[in-house]
Every structure is written in structure tokens, then in C-alpha cells.
Amino acid sequence: SYTQNILKILDKNKAKATFFLLGKNAKRYPEITKKIQQNGHDIGNHSFSHKDMHKLSKEKIDKEINKTQKVLTDLLDTVPQYFRPPYGNLKPKHYPIVKKYLKNIIRWKVDSDDWKRSSTKESIVEQTLNGVKPGAIILMHDISKKNQEAVEIIIPKLIKRGYSFITITELLKYQHQQKKRSS
């Protein structure tokens, strides 16, 4: 229900996002997965079961990523292009495994700390609003009511400050255009 409510908040604010999905959740909730895409949001691979990649063998990393790619590709009729490693943990020696399946490894600039048990709606809002800068990727999760309530506050406040909410695809295109203009 949190994902569906966040989709409503994004739609209400004409905001886009990128959802990095666990393969096991996409498989369990195919309709929500399809709705994310139908609403114009990007979907990326976040592994199958959210295991720390630092603790896995190359074979297990490959399996986690490949299994999720198959689930998402079958559900969406499109191949995800982005990977966000669980906990942000991925060793450079493992990049070739990811690159076999995905174009980009995505990390964040602002961690809302919404995943911490000790966080509150207010602390999530404060952490996010204080950390955001132009072009920043904000890490947030759709795992609790406090997170959903924080999103409901954060998006309008940042829009008032002149920020836009776009997908990773749009952000990368924009960054590429900026590099071309400056060279």
C-alpha cells in the first residue's frame, strides 16, 4: 500500500522517480510493478533478495542480478538499464558482472535515512531538505507510513524551491547534454 500511495503523491505533484525493485517483490506484486512503469517512472534492478554484494561470490551476485532482470523483463516487456546495489555496496571488481546485464550502476547523493528504525517523519524530511543540491539523487524507500508521510512533505517543499523530480533516464540525458555544451 505504501508504494501505491507514493505513486499517488508523485502523480499529484507531477513528479517522476526511479524505483529500484527487488526481484522477489516484483514477482510477488506484478500489478504494482506494471503500474510504476505505466505511470511513467523508471524501474531499475536492486537485486533479487537484497543481500549485501560485498559478502557474495561472483556467481551469487550474477544470480541475484540475472534473476531480477528476468523477472522485470518478463513483467515489463523492457530490459532494465540501471542497478542500485543493496546498501550501496559493490566492489569495483564486480562491476563487469553488473555491466553484463545493466548499463549503469546508480548510487545516491542524499540518504534520507528513512530506512533507519530510529528515523521519524520529521528527521527524514530534515535530512533530505538539508542535503539536496541540484542534480542530487535522493535515496528513499517505500517501506513505512513515516516514509510515505515524509515524501508527501518533501516533494512540494522542493518543488517550491524550484526543483523538479525526474527519472534517472532523464537525469542522465540532461547531464550528457550539459557535458556536450561545456566541451
Secondary structure in CASP SS format (residue, H / E / C, confidence):
PFRMAT SS
TARGET T0000
AUTHOR 0000-0000-0000
METHOD secondary structure of the structure
MODEL  1
S C 1.00
Y H 1.00
T H 1.00
Q H 1.00
N H 1.00
I H 1.00
L H 1.00
K H 1.00
I H 1.00
L H 1.00
D H 1.00
K H 1.00
N C 1.00
K C 1.00
A C 1.00
K C 1.00
A C 1.00
T E 1.00
F E 1.00
F E 1.00
L E 1.00
L C 1.00
G H 1.00
K H 1.00
N H 1.00
A H 1.00
K H 1.00
R H 1.00
Y C 1.00
P H 1.00
E H 1.00
I H 1.00
T H 1.00
K H 1.00
K H 1.00
I H 1.00
Q H 1.00
Q H 1.00
N C 1.00
G C 1.00
H C 1.00
D E 1.00
I E 1.00
G E 1.00
N E 1.00
H C 1.00
S C 1.00
F C 1.00
S C 1.00
H C 1.00
K C 1.00
D C 1.00
M H 1.00
H H 1.00
K H 1.00
L C 1.00
S C 1.00
K H 1.00
E H 1.00
K H 1.00
I H 1.00
D H 1.00
K H 1.00
E H 1.00
I H 1.00
N H 1.00
K H 1.00
T H 1.00
Q H 1.00
K H 1.00
V H 1.00
L H 1.00
T H 1.00
D H 1.00
L H 1.00
L H 1.00
D C 1.00
T C 1.00
V C 1.00
P C 1.00
Q C 1.00
Y E 1.00
F E 1.00
R C 1.00
P C 1.00
P H 1.00
Y H 1.00
G H 1.00
N C 1.00
L C 1.00
K C 1.00
P H 1.00
K H 1.00
H H 1.00
Y H 1.00
P H 1.00
I H 1.00
V H 1.00
K H 1.00
K H 1.00
Y H 1.00
L C 1.00
K C 1.00
N E 1.00
I E 1.00
I C 1.00
R C 1.00
W C 1.00
K C 1.00
V E 1.00
D E 1.00
S C 1.00
D C 1.00
D C 1.00
W C 1.00
K C 1.00
R C 1.00
S C 1.00
S C 1.00
T C 1.00
K H 1.00
E H 1.00
S H 1.00
I H 1.00
V H 1.00
E H 1.00
Q H 1.00
T H 1.00
L H 1.00
N H 1.00
G H 1.00
V C 1.00
K C 1.00
P C 1.00
G C 1.00
A C 1.00
I C 1.00
I E 1.00
L E 1.00
M C 1.00
H C 1.00
D C 1.00
I C 1.00
S C 1.00
K H 1.00
K H 1.00
N H 1.00
Q H 1.00
E H 1.00
A H 1.00
V H 1.00
E H 1.00
I H 1.00
I H 1.00
I H 1.00
P H 1.00
K H 1.00
L H 1.00
I H 1.00
K H 1.00
R C 1.00
G C 1.00
Y C 1.00
S C 1.00
F C 1.00
I C 1.00
T C 1.00
I H 1.00
T H 1.00
E H 1.00
L H 1.00
L H 1.00
K H 1.00
Y H 1.00
Q H 1.00
H H 1.00
Q H 1.00
Q H 1.00
K H 1.00
K H 1.00
R H 1.00
S H 1.00
S C 1.00
END
